[in-house]
């Protein structure tokens, strides 16, 4: 399938989808970016040739849903691991500080720590 043979709306859709791949994690784009574009172009062309603009719009609805559920979720998951690690570390530090406070209070009940 050659996009040059198709209406300009398909050319525009191709360019927009290609630029939206930045939303996906880098390793996913590197491994599957070309295939993702080829599948999108095929689906867009088929939908447009069968149903016109409404068909193409349905492809874009699926693309939008995938970007929200796969692309953004993949990017957030990569950031989620450091966030979880920092949160766990801070929680441990808070627990440790309260434990030291408890030990100090019980070891020297007559001492006043300010």
Secondary structure by P-SEA (a helix, b strand, c coil): cccccccaaaaaaaaaaaaacccccaaaaaacaaaaaaaaaaaaaaaaacccaaaaaaaaaaaaaaaaccaaaaaaaaaaaaaaaaaaaaaaaaaaaaaaaaaaaaaccccccc
